């Protein structure tokens, strides 16, 4: 089961046909609370406890109920103090820090709309460095302005190989990552100006 809610705040940042409200409705708030509760605490510890009073642009949930990649994706706007505090905490907690301009990234080659692995895409850039950690395929979340890809900072809080949900809730055949990443998870945030994108992908 997948729930997606998109909210348009600035046309020049994210281009979507979206709802007009800044704050999430009660259905979205309750859906967020429910899906957060379905995952082990250590996988969702980086997410806000609640979003009722947050300025939300994106919420996209894929419940861990079938043998496919499941995920939680949200995008918020924070005030200057909130974003600076989050940056400081992220610098201390991150296992890795990347940028979209890096010469190599291990991006999960997955289309969240179609629930399918992306084959032969130029946006997937693997490195020979075995220490690289996979990140969510942010490019498929929406159409972002070029400045986003030039200046956004990607903080990976953790990514591990292995089974972190029941086998019935894990992808049958992986998600197109290199050997060793048949199953696993990736979690982190992306910060751009006062925008923050949170992700958890589990497969």
C-alpha positions as CSV (number, residue, x, y, z in Angstrom):
1,X,0.0,0.0,0.0
2,X,1.4,3.4,-1.0
3,X,0.3,6.8,0.2
4,X,1.7,9.9,-1.5
5,X,0.8,13.5,-0.7
6,X,2.5,16.4,-2.4
7,X,2.3,20.1,-1.4
8,X,3.4,22.9,-3.6
9,X,5.2,25.7,-1.7
10,X,7.5,27.3,-4.3
11,X,7.0,26.8,-8.0
12,X,10.7,27.5,-8.7
13,X,11.9,24.7,-6.5
14,X,9.7,21.7,-7.0
15,X,7.4,21.5,-10.0
16,X,4.3,19.3,-9.3
17,X,0.6,19.5,-9.6
18,X,-0.1,19.5,-5.9
19,X,-2.5,20.5,-3.1
20,X,-2.4,24.1,-1.9
21,X,-2.1,23.7,1.8
22,X,1.2,24.1,3.6
23,X,0.3,22.0,6.7
24,X,-0.7,18.3,6.3
25,X,-4.3,17.2,6.7
26,X,-5.3,14.8,9.5
27,X,-5.2,11.8,7.2
28,X,-1.6,12.5,6.2
29,X,-0.6,13.1,9.9
30,X,-2.2,9.8,11.0
31,X,-0.7,7.9,8.1
32,X,2.8,9.2,9.0
33,X,2.4,8.2,12.6
34,X,1.2,4.7,11.5
35,X,4.0,4.0,9.1
36,X,6.7,5.2,11.5
37,X,5.4,2.7,14.0
38,X,5.8,-0.2,11.6
39,X,9.6,0.0,11.4
40,X,12.2,-0.7,14.0
41,X,13.0,2.4,16.1
42,X,16.6,2.6,15.0
43,X,15.6,2.8,11.3
44,X,13.3,5.8,11.8
45,X,15.0,7.6,14.7
46,X,16.1,10.5,12.3
47,X,12.5,11.4,11.3
48,X,10.4,14.0,13.1
49,X,8.2,12.4,15.7
50,X,5.2,14.1,14.2
51,X,4.5,16.4,11.3
52,X,1.1,18.0,12.3
53,X,2.7,21.4,12.7
54,X,5.3,21.2,10.0
55,X,5.4,22.8,6.6
56,X,5.3,19.8,4.4
57,X,6.0,19.6,0.7
58,X,6.2,15.9,0.2
59,X,5.1,12.8,2.0
60,X,5.4,9.4,0.3
61,X,4.9,6.1,2.1
62,X,5.2,2.5,0.9
63,X,4.0,0.2,3.7
64,X,6.2,-2.9,4.5
65,X,3.5,-5.4,3.6
66,X,4.6,-7.1,0.4
67,X,7.9,-8.3,-1.1
68,X,9.0,-5.0,-2.6
69,X,11.2,-2.1,-1.5
70,X,9.3,-0.1,1.2
71,X,10.1,3.5,2.1
72,X,9.3,6.7,3.9
73,X,10.0,10.0,2.1
74,X,9.1,13.4,3.5
75,X,10.2,16.9,2.6
76,X,9.8,19.8,5.0
77,X,10.6,23.5,5.2
78,X,12.3,24.7,8.4
79,X,13.1,28.1,9.7
80,X,16.7,29.4,9.8
81,X,17.3,28.2,13.4
82,X,15.8,24.8,12.7
83,X,17.9,24.2,9.6
84,X,21.1,25.3,11.3
85,X,20.5,23.1,14.3
86,X,19.7,20.2,12.0
87,X,22.9,20.8,10.0
88,X,25.1,20.8,13.1
89,X,23.5,17.6,14.4
90,X,23.8,15.9,10.9
91,X,27.5,16.7,10.7
92,X,28.0,14.9,14.0
93,X,25.8,11.9,13.3
94,X,26.4,11.2,9.6
95,X,28.2,8.1,8.5
96,X,28.9,9.7,5.1
97,X,28.4,13.1,3.5
98,X,27.9,13.3,-0.3
99,X,26.9,15.8,-3.0
100,X,25.0,15.3,-6.2
101,X,28.1,16.7,-8.0
102,X,30.3,13.9,-6.7
103,X,32.0,11.8,-9.5
104,X,30.4,8.6,-8.2
105,X,27.4,7.8,-6.1
106,X,25.6,4.6,-5.3
107,X,22.1,5.6,-6.0
108,X,19.3,3.0,-5.5
109,X,18.1,2.5,-9.1
110,X,14.5,2.3,-8.2
111,X,11.4,4.1,-9.5
112,X,9.1,4.6,-6.5
113,X,6.1,5.5,-8.7
114,X,6.2,2.3,-10.7
115,X,7.7,0.0,-7.9
116,X,10.4,-1.2,-10.3
117,X,14.1,-1.3,-10.7
118,X,15.5,1.2,-13.3
119,X,17.6,-0.5,-15.9
120,X,20.4,1.3,-17.9
121,X,20.1,4.8,-16.4
122,X,22.8,7.4,-16.5
123,X,21.7,8.7,-13.1
124,X,23.1,5.6,-11.5
125,X,26.8,6.0,-10.9
126,X,28.7,3.3,-9.0
127,X,32.2,3.5,-7.6
128,X,34.7,0.7,-7.2
129,X,35.1,2.0,-3.6
130,X,33.5,-0.6,-1.4
131,X,32.9,2.0,1.3
132,X,30.3,3.9,-0.7
133,X,26.9,3.7,0.9
134,X,23.6,3.6,-1.2
135,X,21.3,6.6,-1.1
136,X,17.6,7.0,-2.1
137,X,17.0,7.9,-5.7
138,X,16.1,11.5,-4.9
139,X,15.9,12.5,-8.6
140,X,12.7,10.5,-9.0
141,X,11.0,12.3,-6.1
142,X,10.3,15.4,-8.3
143,X,11.6,17.9,-10.8
144,X,14.1,20.1,-8.9
145,X,15.9,23.2,-10.1
146,X,19.6,22.8,-11.2
147,X,20.8,24.8,-8.2
148,X,19.4,22.0,-6.0
149,X,21.7,19.4,-7.6
150,X,24.7,21.8,-7.4
151,X,24.4,22.8,-3.7
152,X,22.3,20.2,-1.8
153,X,24.2,18.2,0.9
154,X,23.4,14.5,1.4
155,X,23.9,13.2,4.9
156,X,23.7,9.4,5.3
157,X,23.0,8.4,8.8
158,X,23.4,4.7,8.1
159,X,23.1,2.1,5.4
160,X,23.6,-1.6,6.1
161,X,23.4,-4.9,4.2
162,X,21.1,-7.6,5.6
163,X,17.5,-8.3,6.5
164,X,15.9,-5.6,8.7
165,X,12.3,-6.6,8.2
166,X,10.5,-9.9,8.0
167,X,11.4,-11.9,4.9
168,X,7.8,-11.5,3.7
169,X,8.3,-7.8,3.6
170,X,11.6,-7.7,1.7
171,X,12.3,-7.4,-2.0
172,X,12.3,-10.8,-3.8
173,X,15.2,-10.0,-6.1
174,X,17.0,-6.9,-4.7
175,X,16.8,-3.4,-6.2
176,X,19.6,-3.5,-8.7
177,X,22.5,-2.6,-6.3
178,X,25.9,-4.3,-6.5
179,X,26.6,-7.7,-5.0
180,X,26.2,-7.8,-1.3
181,X,23.3,-5.4,-1.2
182,X,20.6,-7.9,-2.1
183,X,18.8,-6.8,1.1
184,X,19.5,-3.8,3.3
185,X,18.4,-0.3,4.1
186,X,19.5,3.3,3.7
187,X,18.5,6.3,5.8
188,X,19.5,10.0,5.8
189,X,18.6,13.5,4.9
190,X,19.2,16.0,2.1
191,X,19.5,19.7,3.0
192,X,19.1,22.5,0.5
193,X,18.6,26.1,1.8
194,X,15.7,25.8,4.2
195,X,14.4,22.5,2.7
196,X,15.1,19.1,4.2
197,X,14.3,15.8,2.7
198,X,14.2,12.7,4.9
199,X,14.4,9.2,3.6
200,X,14.3,5.6,4.7
201,X,14.5,2.8,2.0
202,X,14.3,-0.8,3.0
203,X,14.5,-3.7,0.6
